[in-house]
Every structure is written in C-alpha cells, then in structure tokens.
Amino acid sequence: MSKLVSFDAPTMEPNDHFRLLSLPPEIRNAIYVAAIHTQRDPPDSPDEAGPRLKEEDTSGWNRAVYYPIGPSSWPTHVSLILCNRQVRSEVLDILNRQSRGLTCRLDCILKGLALWPTWTSYPGLPQKIDHLEMNFRLFDVRSGRDPFWGNGGPGMMLAPLFWMLNHFIHHGPQFIYTGPLRHKPRLDTLIINISYQDRIKYDHGLSNRVRIKNYKSRIPIAIADMIDTVARRGVLVGQIERIGVRCGDYESIFETGKFEPSENVGERWEQYGFHWGCDPSLAPGPTV
C-alpha cells in the first residue's frame, strides 16, 4: 500500500531573485520560446503610446511618424539577448534554428496627419519573417478634405504610412537607421487590416448615414490603389511579394513580382517629400 508523504515547498525571501539559469536547459528553452512568441497589447490611443521619436515632414504639411523607442518597445528576443552571455547564446541558438514562415504583427494608429506604429509581435530574426499583419486603426477621420487622395501622390494622410513601410524595408523593425543590416526584411505577404476607432466627422456638418458608409468604403480602396501605384514602379520586387488590404467585406490582394524595378515613384510623389524605394537616411524629405 502506497504512503503519502508531505513536505514543505521551498520558500523565497522577498529580496531573492528568480534564477533562470538554475533551471534545466529544456525548461529555459521553453520559457524563451513562450516569451518570444508572446503578443503584446497595442496602446488604446496615441496618449498611451509611450516614449516616441518623432519623424517630421519638411514639406509643410505637418505630417509625422512617432516611432517607439526604449526597452519597452523592443521585441522580446532583443531584450533576452541583452541579458548576459549565456542567455544570449541560448536565445540566438533558438532564433537561428527557427524555420522561415514566421508572422510579425504591427499596430498602427493614424490620427490626423500622424502615425504611431507599435510592434505587438516580432517573434524572430528579420530573415525568418515571411508575413507582416498590420492593424491600421483610423482615429478622427474627417471627410471633405480628401485626405486619402493627392495630386498623383499618396495623399496627406497616407504619406506617413508609406514612410514607415519604407523605413522598415531599409532599416528593419527598429525603423531608424542604426547601422547596416546583415539581412534586410523580405516579406512574402503584407496584409493591412483597416478599422475605424471613432465616428467619421464631416467638415461641412453632414451626417447622412449613406454618405458616411460610402466614404468609409472609399478609404480602403484608396489605400489599395496607392500601394498598387508603388508596386507598379517595381520598387517592391524582391522585398514584398504579395500585398493585401482588408476592411470589413472589402479585400484587395495583388502580386508585386510582375513589375519591372524602377528607382523612383515619379515626380508627383516627390512633391510630397516622399522617396519610396531609396534609403530614407540618404534621401531628402522627412527627417528624424
């Protein structure tokens, strides 16, 4: 007959620290993997977005991108790598053994003419990421000014989105140039999911429900058209293979590899201070 034996579990003093490296390697690896794949909650609004570095538009449109800065904005694997030599070695071993096909997730708040991007998940090295899911949340959208259309360019409110994507392609998930990248991001799929965080406001006091519905339906079409314009210049060849824009029942997906490469997007885009396809740290236009 078996006999139950009771024992007291070890206790930790208030000043004791959890000793990760005292755990067996297989448990440590499980903790690393769980931490690397943990998804963060996005900020509810720009006011709760935390420390940011502002990239301003020099063309006079008062457009800006507020890039996240500081340890709280780093992907989890970056924080782990900076712990100590042993943790760095073990985490890098896990990251290097990962196969391609990982998905990263980016939350983007667009309010007025400014964009606040926040990584909610970046579970690996840039060369292992194949898919980018972007939640594009629109705050305080106003009609009557055609903010999503321009004179052949990306429109006042879309320019920050393109700047941010251009920075990601050239500088990686940190967006800002910190030195040459060994492996630049190359995506099989970019999906932009559009949502509205508040009611659309009309400059002329209009509140007709039919017009509101029609206007909201035009926004994802405009975004898809402008991204298609960029893709047709061929500057995404070898960088993003497939792009999709989704909003409610609307979906537009197109391939980018069928276009011939080009060095710029045309003179009409240049007047917006926008230089897609060239290293933003070397081109004139928006400055950090």
N, C-alpha and C positions, 0 to 999 in steps of 0.2 A: 504494500500500500504506500503510495507516494505521500510525502510530508511537505507541507508548505512552509517555507522559511521566509521570514520577513527581515528586511534590512532597511536601514536609513539611507536615503539618497544623499549624495554629497551636496553640500550647500556652498554657495558663493557669497563671499563678503561683498558689501556694497562697492568697495573700491577695486574688486577683482575685474579683470578684463577677459572677454571670451577669447580663448586661444585657438584660433582657426587651425594653425599649423600643428596642433597637437592631435587633430583628428586624423583618422586613416585617409590615405590618398583618395580612395574611391568616394568617400563621403565629401571630401573637399571638392573633388571634381563635380559631384552632383550639385553642390552649393554654387560653384562657379557657373555651371550651365543654367541653373534656375535664375541666378541673378542676371546673367547676360540676356536672357530672354524675357525678363520681367518688363511689362509695358507700363509706362508712366501715365498719369492723368494729365491732360493738357490744361493750361490755365483757362479759367472761365471767361476772362476778359483781358484786354491789354493792361489794365490796372493791376492785375495779379500775375503778370508775365515774368516778374523777377528782373534781375540785372540785365541790361541790354547795351549793345554797342550800336550806335545809330549810323546808318549809311544815308547820306543826304543826296538829293538831286540838285545838280548845279544849273539846271535849265530854267529855274524859277517857278516850277510847278509845285514846290513844297511836298514832293513825294519822298518817302523814306522807307527803309527796311531796318527793323530793330532786331539784330542778331543776338541770340543768347550767349552769355559769357559766364565764366566762373565754373567751379567744380560741379555745382548743381545741374549744369546744363550738359555735362559730358556724358557720352554713352557709358553704361556701367562697366564695360570691359576696359575702358580707358582708366577709370578710377581704380580698378583692380590692378592693372598693370603698374600703376604708380605706387602701390603699397610697399613692396620690397622685392628683392631679387628673386626669392623663391616663388612668391605668388605670381610675379611677372612671368617667370619661366613656365609655370604650370598653366597659367591662363593663355599665354601665347601658343603653347602646345595644343590646347583645345581649339583655339581660333584657327590655327594652321591646318588642323585635321578636319575642320568643317568643310563640307562639300558646298558647291555653288547652289544657288536657288533660294537664298535667304531673302526675307522681306523686311524692309525697314518702313517705319511709319512716321510721317511728318504732319504735325498740326500747324495750320496757317490761319491766323486771324487777319482779316482785311477790314480796316475801319478808316473811313475817309480815304486818304491817299497814302496810307501807311500799312505796312505788313509786319506781323510778328510771327516768325517761324519758330517752332519748338519740336525737337525730336521727342517722340513718345516711345520709340523703339528703334534701336540700331544694333542688332544682335551679332555683329561680326565685322571683319575687316572689309574695307571698300571693295576689294577684288572678289569678295564672296557674295556681295549683294547683287541680286538679279532684279528685284522688284521694289518699287517705291510706291507706297499708298499714301496719298496726300489728302487730308481733310481740309478743304478750303472753305472756311467759315466767314460769311459776309455779315458785317455789322454796319448799321446806319447807312444802308444803300438808298441813294436818292435818284429819282428819275428826273428828266427834264434837262439834264446836262450831258446826256450821252457819255457817261464816264467810261464805258466799255468800248467805245469806238474812237478812232483818231483819224487824222488825215493820212491814211495809209500806214499809220504806226499802231502801236499796241493799245492806245487809249490811256487816259490819265491813271485809271485805277489798276490797269493790268501791268504797267511797266514794272512796279516793284516785284510782282510775281516772276517776271522774266529775268530781272536782275538776280533774284535769289537762286533761280534754277541755274543760271549761268555761273554763279559763284560755286554752286555745288559741283557742277561738272568739272570746273577747273581746280578748285581748292579742297574738295572733299566735304565731309559732314560738318567741319568747323566753319565753312563758308568763307572765312577770312584767310588770306594768304599768310602762311607761317613757314613757308619753305617748299621746295619741290616735292611733289608726291611721287612715291615709288610706283604706286598703282592708282591711276585715276578711276573714278567710278564709271562703270559701264553697265547700263540697265537694259534688261530685256523688255521690261514693262514699266511705264509710268501711268498710274491711274489717279486722276484728280476728281475727288468726290466733293461736290458743291452743296452747301447748305446755307440757310438763312437764319441768323440768330435773333432777328427782330423784324418788325413790320417795315416794308418799304415805304419811304416817305416821298411825297411829290412836292417839287419846288413850287408848283402852281396851285397847291391846295386841292388837287384832285384826289378822290378817294374811291373811284369806281372800281369794284371788285374785278370786273372783266379786264380793265386796263392793268391792274396790278398783276393778275395772272399772266397776261400777255408779256408784260415787262420782265417778270421773273423767268419766263420761258426763253426770253432772248439772251439772258446773261450767259448760260452755259453754251449756247450756240456761238456767241461772240468769243468766248474763251477758246472753244474748239477751233474756230476759224483762225484766230490769231496764232495759236500753236501750230496749226496746219501751215500757215504762212511761213513761220520759222522753219518748219520741217522741209518745205518745198525749196528752201535755199540750200538744202543738203548739209547744213552745219551739224545736224544731229547724227549723221551717218557714222556708225561705229561707237556711238555714245548712248543713244536711246533707240531701241529697235521698234517699239510699239507704244503708242500713247492713247489713253482713253480718257474721256470726260463724261462724268455721270452726274445727274441731278434728277431725283425722282424717277419718272418714267423715261427721261431722255438719256441716251447713251450714244457716244460717237467714238469709234476706235479706228485708228488708221496706222499703217506701217510707214516708217521713215526711211527704210533702206533703199527705196526705189528711186530716190532723188540724187542728183549729182552734187558733190560737195561744192560749196562756194565760200568765199572768205568773209562776206558781209551779208547783211539783210536789206541793203538798199538805202538810198539817200533819205527817203521819207522817214525811215526809222532813226536815222542819225540825228534828226532834229529833236528827238526825244532824249538825247543823251544816252542812247541805248546802243550797245555794241555786242550783239549776240554772236557767240562762236569764237570770240577772241578773248584772250586772258584779260579779265577786268582789272587786274593790277597793272597792266601795261597800257590800257586804252583810256582815252579821255572820257568824261561823262560823270556818272555818280561817283562820289568819293566817300571814304570812310573817315 
